[in-house]
Amino acid sequence: MLTGLFEPIHLIVILLIVMLLFGAKKLPEIGSGMGKAISNFKRSLKDSSETPDHEDKLESKK
């Protein structure tokens, strides 16, 4: 169903549509914002995976 979805011509068309919608000057800002959002998401996943281990250690000390 989704075969051939990300062929180069499709990606070029998507990029052109995004450029028309947001303008060429906004694209770096959008990319930067998305990069920061992804890194914050990864950091929160890492922090949440470390939290239960820390709580278990605290309970075992009681």
Distance bins in CASP14 RR format, pairs under 12 A and 6 or more apart:
PFRMAT RR
TARGET T0000
AUTHOR 0000-0000-0000
RMODE 2
METHOD distances of the structure
MODEL  1
2 10 0 0 0 0 0 1 0 0 0 0 0
3 10 0 0 0 0 0 1 0 0 0 0 0
4 10 1 0 0 1 0 0 0 0 0 0 0
4 11 0 0 0 0 0 1 0 0 0 0 0
5 11 0 0 0 0 1 0 0 0 0 0 0
5 13 0 0 0 0 0 1 0 0 0 0 0
5 14 0 0 0 0 0 1 0 0 0 0 0
6 12 0 0 0 0 0 1 0 0 0 0 0
6 13 0 0 0 0 0 1 0 0 0 0 0
6 14 0 0 0 0 1 0 0 0 0 0 0
7 13 0 0 0 0 1 0 0 0 0 0 0
7 14 0 0 0 0 0 1 0 0 0 0 0
8 14 0 0 0 0 0 1 0 0 0 0 0
8 15 0 0 0 0 0 1 0 0 0 0 0
9 15 0 0 0 0 0 1 0 0 0 0 0
9 16 0 0 0 0 0 1 0 0 0 0 0
10 16 0 0 0 0 0 1 0 0 0 0 0
10 17 0 0 0 0 0 1 0 0 0 0 0
11 17 0 0 0 0 0 1 0 0 0 0 0
11 18 0 0 0 0 0 1 0 0 0 0 0
12 18 0 0 0 0 0 1 0 0 0 0 0
12 19 0 0 0 0 0 1 0 0 0 0 0
13 19 0 0 0 0 0 1 0 0 0 0 0
13 20 0 0 0 0 0 1 0 0 0 0 0
14 20 0 0 0 0 0 1 0 0 0 0 0
14 21 0 0 0 0 0 1 0 0 0 0 0
15 21 0 0 0 0 0 1 0 0 0 0 0
15 22 0 0 0 0 0 1 0 0 0 0 0
15 23 0 0 0 0 0 1 0 0 0 0 0
15 24 0 0 0 0 0 1 0 0 0 0 0
15 27 0 0 0 0 1 0 0 0 0 0 0
15 30 0 0 0 0 0 1 0 0 0 0 0
16 22 0 0 0 0 0 1 0 0 0 0 0
16 23 0 0 0 0 0 1 0 0 0 0 0
16 24 0 0 0 0 0 1 0 0 0 0 0
16 27 0 0 0 0 0 1 0 0 0 0 0
17 23 0 0 0 0 0 1 0 0 0 0 0
18 24 0 0 0 0 1 0 0 0 0 0 0
18 26 0 0 0 0 1 0 0 0 0 0 0
18 27 1 0 0 1 0 0 0 0 0 0 0
18 30 0 0 0 0 1 0 0 0 0 0 0
18 31 0 0 0 0 0 1 0 0 0 0 0
18 34 0 0 0 0 0 1 0 0 0 0 0
19 25 0 0 0 0 0 1 0 0 0 0 0
19 26 0 0 0 0 1 0 0 0 0 0 0
19 27 1 0 0 1 0 0 0 0 0 0 0
19 28 0 0 0 0 0 1 0 0 0 0 0
19 30 0 0 0 0 0 1 0 0 0 0 0
20 26 0 0 0 0 0 1 0 0 0 0 0
20 27 0 0 0 0 0 1 0 0 0 0 0
21 27 0 0 0 0 0 1 0 0 0 0 0
21 30 0 0 0 0 0 1 0 0 0 0 0
22 28 0 0 0 0 0 1 0 0 0 0 0
22 29 0 0 0 0 1 0 0 0 0 0 0
22 30 1 0 0 1 0 0 0 0 0 0 0
22 31 0 0 0 0 0 1 0 0 0 0 0
23 29 0 0 0 0 0 1 0 0 0 0 0
23 30 0 0 0 0 1 0 0 0 0 0 0
24 30 0 0 0 0 0 1 0 0 0 0 0
26 32 0 0 0 0 0 1 0 0 0 0 0
26 33 0 0 0 0 0 1 0 0 0 0 0
27 33 0 0 0 0 0 1 0 0 0 0 0
27 34 0 0 0 0 0 1 0 0 0 0 0
28 34 0 0 0 0 0 1 0 0 0 0 0
28 35 0 0 0 0 0 1 0 0 0 0 0
29 35 0 0 0 0 0 1 0 0 0 0 0
29 36 0 0 0 0 0 1 0 0 0 0 0
30 36 0 0 0 0 0 1 0 0 0 0 0
30 37 0 0 0 0 0 1 0 0 0 0 0
31 37 0 0 0 0 1 0 0 0 0 0 0
31 38 0 0 0 0 1 0 0 0 0 0 0
31 39 0 0 0 0 0 1 0 0 0 0 0
32 38 0 0 0 0 0 1 0 0 0 0 0
32 39 0 0 0 0 0 1 0 0 0 0 0
33 39 0 0 0 0 1 0 0 0 0 0 0
33 40 0 0 0 0 1 0 0 0 0 0 0
33 41 0 0 0 0 0 1 0 0 0 0 0
34 40 0 0 0 0 0 1 0 0 0 0 0
34 41 0 0 0 0 0 1 0 0 0 0 0
35 41 0 0 0 0 1 0 0 0 0 0 0
35 42 0 0 0 0 1 0 0 0 0 0 0
35 43 0 0 0 0 0 1 0 0 0 0 0
36 42 0 0 0 0 0 1 0 0 0 0 0
36 43 0 0 0 0 0 1 0 0 0 0 0
37 43 0 0 0 0 0 1 0 0 0 0 0
37 44 0 0 0 0 0 1 0 0 0 0 0
38 44 0 0 0 0 0 1 0 0 0 0 0
38 45 0 0 0 0 0 1 0 0 0 0 0
39 45 0 0 0 0 0 1 0 0 0 0 0
39 46 0 0 0 0 0 1 0 0 0 0 0
40 46 0 0 0 0 0 1 0 0 0 0 0
40 47 0 0 0 0 0 1 0 0 0 0 0
41 47 0 0 0 0 0 1 0 0 0 0 0
41 48 0 0 0 0 0 1 0 0 0 0 0
42 48 0 0 0 0 0 1 0 0 0 0 0
42 49 0 0 0 0 0 1 0 0 0 0 0
43 49 0 0 0 0 0 1 0 0 0 0 0
43 50 0 0 0 0 0 1 0 0 0 0 0
44 50 0 0 0 0 0 1 0 0 0 0 0
44 51 0 0 0 0 0 1 0 0 0 0 0
45 51 0 0 0 0 0 1 0 0 0 0 0
46 53 0 0 0 0 0 1 0 0 0 0 0
47 53 0 0 0 0 0 1 0 0 0 0 0
47 54 0 0 0 0 0 1 0 0 0 0 0
48 54 0 0 0 0 0 1 0 0 0 0 0
48 55 0 0 0 0 0 1 0 0 0 0 0
49 55 0 0 0 0 0 1 0 0 0 0 0
50 56 0 0 0 0 0 1 0 0 0 0 0
50 57 0 0 0 0 0 1 0 0 0 0 0
51 57 0 0 0 0 0 1 0 0 0 0 0
51 58 0 0 0 0 0 1 0 0 0 0 0
52 58 0 0 0 0 0 1 0 0 0 0 0
52 59 0 0 0 0 0 1 0 0 0 0 0
53 59 0 0 0 0 0 1 0 0 0 0 0
53 60 0 0 0 0 0 1 0 0 0 0 0
54 60 0 0 0 0 0 1 0 0 0 0 0
54 61 0 0 0 0 0 1 0 0 0 0 0
55 61 0 0 0 0 0 1 0 0 0 0 0
55 62 0 0 0 0 0 1 0 0 0 0 0
56 62 0 0 0 0 0 1 0 0 0 0 0
END
